[in-house]
Amino acid sequence: MKKKMNTHRVVTFLTREELEFLDKLEKDIMFSTGRFISRSQILQDMAELLSTTHMSAAGIKSNEELRQRMLDEIARMKQKQEPNT
């Protein structure tokens, strides 16, 4: 039996470019695989992926600092996945 997830609705405002990016991902998935994955699911997957880094946001004072912390964590994840050369 699958465990029922407790989900919550989140409303967000995106720029046209951000929305176009999500639309492109959605369409690329649809046309390359025939499967539909919604923009909401893409955002949920992105949040879930970032949560696996166990990143701390303590001390962050600006959006730029948050973006840099996220980039650093993503780079760290990528580095862990690359085979030692």
N, C-alpha and C positions, 0 to 999 in steps of 0.2 A: 504494500500500500504506500502511495506517495504521501509525503508529509505536506500538509497544506501550508503555503507560505502566507505570512501576514504582510500584505502590501498596503501602501499608502499612496494617495494621489499627490503629485507635486506639480505645481504650475510654475512655468519658467518663461522668460522672455528671451528669445534668440534673435540675433541679427539675421538679415537676409542671407548673408554668406554662410552663417552657421546652419541655418535651415537648409540651404542648398546643398551643403556638405552631407547632412544627414539624408536628404532625399537621394543624393547620388549613391551613397552607400546602400540605401534601401533598394534602389533600382539595379545597381550592380549585382546585388545578391539575387534579386528576382530574375534578371535576365541570364545570369550565369548558372543558376542552379534550379530555377523554377520554384523556389521556396520563398515565402513572404516572411520577412522580419521587419517589424514596424520600427519607426523612429524611436518610439518609447522603449522598445526592447533593446535597441542599440544603445540608448542612453543608460538603461539599466545595466547592460553588460559592461559598459565603460566604468560605471561606478563600482560594480562588483570586482572588476579587474583591478582598479586602483585600490580597492579595500584590501586586496591580498598583499599589498606592500606594507600594510600596517603603518602607513605614513602618519606622522604626527603633524598637526597644524598649530601646535603651541608656538606662540610668539610671532605668528604671521600678522603683519600690520597692513598689508595691501594685497590687492588682487595680483599684482606683478610678483610679489613674493610667493603667493600661493601657486601661481603658474610655474615659477622656477622650482619650487619644492616638488611639484608633480612631475615636471620634466626630469628632475634628478632621480626621482623614484622609478620612473619608467626606464631611464637609462640604466639604473642599477638592476632592474629586472631583466633587461635585455642582455646585460653583461653576464648575469648568472646563467642565462640560457645558451650563450655562445660557447662552443667547445674551446678548450684551451688550445692555443696555437703556439 
